[in-house]
Amino acid sequence: YVEREFERFLGCGILSRGFVRVVCRDCGDEKVVGFSCKCRGVCTSCTARRAHEAAATLVDRVLPHVPVRQWVLSFPKRLRYALARDSKLLANVLGCFLGRVFAFHRKRARALGIRGGQVGAITFLQYFGSALQLTPHAHCVVPDGVFVEASETEAPAFCPLPPPSDEEVE
């Protein structure tokens, strides 16, 4: 997998491997753009483009307009290879982590008198660090509060929570 991704990355944007000619309708200026490798692992150009597209879609069409916090789950070096190879194990560990974050939010909401709060998350898994080292980790976007059902005909109401303290995060 790593060798295949790296080979595709080395060919990213090379015109001899294919290109498209882009022409401006207003001024007629032309530019040749090489095909991308569409790699998800190591190509910083393709990964950045996908990240920007995903972020724009989330902001414009998916996420409610409420405060959110990014929770990052990383692992000790001795566990990284096992988690990278075993997707079920990684999913289970991520499920445990998010379950604790959700329970933390619901507990804090109950302390403020908010009952029946629900939490959700969107998670992005990454397998490589900035130096192309194998570093599986998860970026979880979690609303900074809970949603409470208002009525069957109304959308759930958002109840913001205060930010967690350093001690609570630890």
C-alpha positions in Angstrom: 0.0 0.0 0.0 2.7 2.5 1.0 4.8 1.7 -2.1 1.8 2.1 -4.4 0.7 5.4 -2.8 4.3 6.7 -3.0 4.6 5.7 -6.7 1.4 7.6 -7.5 2.5 10.6 -5.5 5.8 10.8 -7.5 3.7 11.1 -10.7 1.3 13.7 -9.3 1.0 16.7 -11.6 3.5 15.4 -14.2 2.2 16.5 -17.6 3.5 13.4 -19.5 1.1 11.3 -17.4 -1.9 13.3 -18.5 -3.2 16.9 -18.3 -6.2 19.1 -19.0 -6.1 22.5 -20.7 -8.1 25.1 -18.8 -9.2 28.3 -20.7 -10.6 31.4 -19.1 -13.9 32.3 -20.9 -13.4 36.1 -20.2 -9.8 36.7 -21.2 -8.9 33.6 -23.2 -5.8 32.9 -21.0 -4.9 29.2 -21.1 -3.2 27.0 -18.5 -2.2 23.3 -18.6 -2.9 21.4 -15.4 -1.4 18.0 -14.8 -3.7 15.2 -13.5 -3.5 14.6 -9.8 -2.6 11.3 -8.2 -5.8 11.4 -6.0 -3.8 9.8 -3.2 -5.3 9.9 0.3 -2.1 9.1 2.2 1.1 11.0 1.3 0.4 13.6 -1.4 0.2 16.9 0.4 -1.4 18.6 -2.6 -4.2 16.1 -3.1 -4.8 15.7 0.6 -5.0 19.4 1.1 -7.5 19.8 -1.8 -9.7 17.0 -0.4 -9.5 18.5 3.1 -10.6 21.9 1.8 -13.4 20.4 -0.2 -14.6 18.3 2.8 -14.4 21.3 5.1 -16.4 23.5 2.8 -19.1 20.8 2.4 -19.3 20.3 6.1 -19.6 24.0 6.8 -22.1 24.8 4.0 -24.3 21.7 4.1 -23.8 19.4 7.1 -22.8 21.0 10.4 -25.3 23.2 12.3 -24.1 26.7 13.0 -23.0 26.0 16.6 -19.6 26.2 18.3 -17.5 23.1 17.8 -14.3 21.7 19.3 -11.7 19.5 17.6 -10.7 16.5 19.7 -7.6 14.7 18.4 -6.9 11.1 19.4 -3.3 9.9 19.0 -1.6 6.7 20.1 1.7 5.6 21.6 4.3 4.4 19.1 4.0 0.8 20.2 0.3 0.7 19.2 0.4 2.5 15.9 1.3 -0.4 13.6 -1.4 -2.7 15.1 -4.1 0.0 14.8 -3.0 0.9 11.2 -3.3 -2.8 10.1 -6.5 -3.7 12.0 -9.4 -1.4 11.0 -11.8 -3.1 13.4 -9.5 -2.6 16.3 -9.1 1.1 15.3 -12.9 1.5 15.0 -13.4 0.0 18.4 -10.8 2.2 20.1 -12.3 5.3 18.3 -15.8 4.2 19.5 -14.6 4.0 23.1 -13.0 7.4 22.8 -16.1 9.1 21.3 -18.3 7.3 23.9 -16.3 8.9 26.7 -16.4 12.4 25.1 -20.2 12.1 24.6 -20.7 10.9 28.2 -18.5 13.8 29.4 -20.8 16.2 27.5 -24.0 14.7 28.8 -22.7 14.7 32.4 -21.7 18.3 32.2 -25.1 19.2 30.7 -26.9 17.3 33.5 -24.9 19.3 36.0 -26.3 22.5 34.4 -29.9 21.0 34.6 -30.1 20.0 30.9 -31.7 16.5 30.6 -31.7 14.2 27.6 -28.9 15.9 25.7 -27.5 14.2 22.6 -24.1 14.6 21.1 -22.7 13.7 17.6 -19.3 13.9 15.9 -17.7 13.9 12.5 -14.3 12.1 12.5 -11.5 12.1 10.0 -8.9 9.4 10.2 -5.3 10.1 9.2 -2.6 7.5 8.9 0.6 9.5 8.2 2.2 12.4 10.0 3.9 15.4 8.4 7.2 13.5 7.9 5.4 10.6 6.2 5.7 8.5 9.3 3.0 5.9 10.1 0.9 7.8 12.8 -2.7 6.7 12.7 -4.8 9.4 14.5 -8.3 10.8 14.5 -9.6 14.3 14.3 -13.1 14.5 15.8 -15.3 17.6 15.3 -17.7 17.6 18.2 -20.3 20.4 19.0 -19.4 22.3 22.2 -22.8 21.5 23.7 -25.7 19.1 23.5 -28.9 18.9 21.4 -32.2 18.6 23.2 -35.4 17.6 21.4 -37.8 20.5 21.6 -40.9 18.8 20.1 -41.8 16.4 17.3 -42.4 19.2 14.9 -39.4 21.4 15.8 -35.7 20.9 15.3 -33.6 20.0 18.3 -32.5 23.0 20.4 -28.7 23.4 20.9 -27.6 24.0 24.5 -24.0 25.3 24.6 -21.6 24.1 27.3 -18.7 26.0 28.8 -15.3 24.9 27.5 -13.6 22.1 29.3 -10.8 22.9 31.8 -7.3 21.6 31.2 -7.9 19.2 34.1 -11.1 17.8 32.5 -9.3 17.2 29.2 -6.5 15.4 30.9 
